[in-house]
Structure formats: structure tokens, C-alpha cells
Amino acid sequence: MRNWPLFELQITTPNLSLRVPSLEELDELADRAAEGVHEEGRMPFVVPWTEGTPAERAQRTIQYHFTTWGRFNADEWAIEFVVVRDGQVVGTQGVTASGFPVLKEVQTGSWLGRRFQGQGVGTEMRQAVLHFAFAGLGARYALTEAFDDNPASLGVTRKLGYHDDGFNLFKRGGEPVVSRRFRLPREDWKEQPGFEIHGLEACLPLFGLKD
């Protein structure tokens, strides 16, 4: 799309492709949400979007992506990449920023369809979006956070070298819960072989990084 080059943006890794979804890929991502993202009785997200029926989860997924597209601007943006492995959409990897041209700081978040978890995909897709942030956009810091009872997300974060950055308290199911914050400085990021960014040059003005 000539007037919205984000649809041509892509990150490739040895096993994955991350890209802004087409409508068909977004529909497939909604199917992953409908199938389930976590076991019953748990809620790993601050916004409990996975509550409700499979159809409700699918619809929320599509609506959220439409919202991020409509609100995108250089000072406040979010990109939700679909993660594709072997031609199949398996989940989504998000990266957001506020005041990025000045602060050069991003935050990441993600989810995977349940049947694709525990296969190393979560680590590789986080590495991909860190490559995008640091090598592509020139970020200084990448931030993330996860609840204390989300060991999979915490494990990926610690594996990739983030530093503890405090905590937040949230109300979940009428009870307080601790969400651990982490920060990865650019100098501690380890670039991985086989990670490439495609179509970024035309997108840079949208991030306020090039006239």
C-alpha cells in the first residue's frame, strides 16, 4: 500500500516471519485467540481480553488491531505483528512507544496460541522485535513486564538479559497482583544472526525518524 507502507514492513528470522497482518492473516490470528491462549483459571494479561466465548475473543482481537492502525502517529504508536511459522499464523508480537523520537524507548508484549507454546517461538519472536527496535529504529531501551505467576514470559525476559526495573500493582479478580517490570539497554542487547528487517526505509517518516 503506497500511502501506508507499514503493510510492507516485515522482520524475518531463521524460523519466523513477523509482519503487519493482512485481513486474511488477522482473521487467522483471531482463530488462534478463539482456540485459547492460556489455561482456564489463569489471567496473564492486565486487560482480561481472553475472558468470554471463543467468538468474543476473536472479535476483540480484530477490533484491537483496527484500533492500533487508526491511532498510529509518530508520538504514540503500536504495531502488532502477526507471527508466522511454516505459513501458519501462531500468535502476535507487539511493540509500542510514546514520545519515541525523543525518548527512544519501546515496550513489548505478546501472546501465542496455546498449541504453539513451549516450542521456543516466544523467545525467537521477542528477539525479532528487539532487533527491529534496536537495529531498525535505534531504540535506547526496551521494556516489558509480566505478572509474577507468568513463568513463561518471565523466563524469556530473563534469558534475553533484561534488568529488573521495579514492579506495579494491579487488581485482578478482586485481589492485588504484582507485575514485574524489566528494562533492556541497547548496550546489553545481543544481536542474533539471521534476523533481517524488510521495508523499513519507507516507514521511517511514520515514526518521526526521517523527513
N, C-alpha and C positions, 0 to 999 in steps of 0.2 A: 504494500500500500504506500504510494508515493508521499502522501501527506501525513502518514503516521508510521514512521519507519520502525517503531518498536516491534511490529509484527514480523520484521525480518531479523530481529535480534535472536541470537542462539549461542549457547555455550555447549561445547561438546567435550566429553571425557572419554577415557578408554571404553566405558560401558554404557554411558548415558547421553541423552540429549536433553537440554533444558531450553525451553522457548516459550514466548508468549503464545497462548493457545489459540488455534483456530476455533471456530464454533463447534466443529466436529470433535476436536480434542477436548474442548471444555465439556461437551456432553459426555465424553468418555470419563473425564475426571469426576463428573457428577455421579456416574455409575460407581466409581471407586468409593465415593463418600456414602452412597446408598448401601453398599456392601458392608461397610463398617470400617472404622479407623482404630478402635480400641475395644477392649472387653467391657462387658456390662459392669456397672458399678464403679467405674473409674471416670474421671474427667480431667484430662491433661491440659485443657485449654482455659484461659481466663474467660473468654466468651464461650459459653456452653453450646456452641452451634451444632454439636453432634447429638444433642437431645432430640427426641421426636422420631417420627417414622422415617423409613428409607427415602420416601418421596420428598419429605420436608428437608432432609439433609442434602439431597440432590439439588433442590431448588435454591436453598441458601448458598450453596457453592456457586452456582451460576450467577445469582444476584450479586454476591460479593465481588466476583471478578468484573462484572459490568460496572460496579461502583468504583473500583480502583481505576478502571480505564477512564471514567468520566471525571474523576477528581485529580488526575495526574497533572502536576505542574512542577517547575524547576525547584520550588522551595518546599514542596510537600508531595512526595510521591511514594508509590508502592508498585512493585512488579511481582506478580505471582506467576512464576514459571511452571508450566507442566513438566514433569519428569517422565521421559520416555525411555524405556528399555526394551530392546528387541521389538520395536514397533508398537509397543503397548504402553499406554499411559498408566503409571503406577502411583503417582502422587503429585504433590506440588511443593515447590521451594520458593518461599517469599523473601524479598529484601525490601526494606522501607527506609526512608530518610526524611528528616526535617531540617531545613536550612543547610542542605548538603554543600552548596558552593562555598560556604564559609566554614562549616564545622567538619566536613569530610568524615562523617560518621554514619554508619548504617546499622540497621538491626535486622536480624534474620529470624525466620520461623518456618516451620514445615509440617507436613503430615504425609504419611504413606498409607495406602490401602493395607489392611491387616495381613492379607495373604502374601505381601511383599516385604514384610518386616523381618528383621533378623538375618538379612542376606547381604549386609554391607552397603545397601543402597543409600541409607540415611547418611552415612559418612561421606560417600562419594558426591552426593548432591550438595551437601554442605561445603565440601571442598570446591565444588564448581562455583557456587555463588560467592565464596570468598575470593576465588580467582577473578571473578567478574568485578567485585568491589575493589580489590587492591590493584590488580594488574590492569583492569579496564578503566575504572573510574578514578583511581588514585586516592582511595579512601585512606584515612589515617587509623581508624578504629572500626572494628566490627563487634557489635553487641548481640547478646542473646540471653534468654532466661528460660527457666523451666521450674515446675513445681518440684519440691523435694521428693515426691513419690513418682517421678517420671525418670526411672533409671536409664532408659534407652537414650533419651535426649541428653541427659547429663553425661552419659558415657561418651557420646560423640563429641560433646563440648570439651571435655577434659582431654580426650585423645588428641584433639587438634590444637591444644596448647593455650586455651583461654585462661585468663586470670580471674579469680574471684573479684566481684565488683559490688558486693553488698547483697541486700535482699529487699523484696517488697512483701507486704501482707495483703492478701485478698480474701474476700468472703466467698466460700464455696460450700453450697449446701447448708448454709446457716452456721458454718464453722470457719475460723480463721485458718489459712493455709499459707505456708512460706513458699515464695517463688525466688529462686536463686538467680542473681544477675551475674553475667560474665562479660569480660572485655578482652578482645584480642588486638594488640597493637600491630601495626604494619610490620615492624621490625621483628616480631615473633612469628609472623606468618611464614609457613614453609611452602613454597611453590612446588606443585607436583607436575611431573612430566605427562604429556598427552592431553593437557587441558587447553582448549582454544576458544576464543570469542569471535563470533562472526556477526557482521552487520552493525558494529558499534559506532563507526565513524559518523554515519548519518543520524544517529540518535543523540550524539553529544549535545547539540543545542537544546534538546528537550530537558537535559539535566542541568542546564545553565553553565556548561563547561566549555562552550565554544561559540563564538559569534557566527 
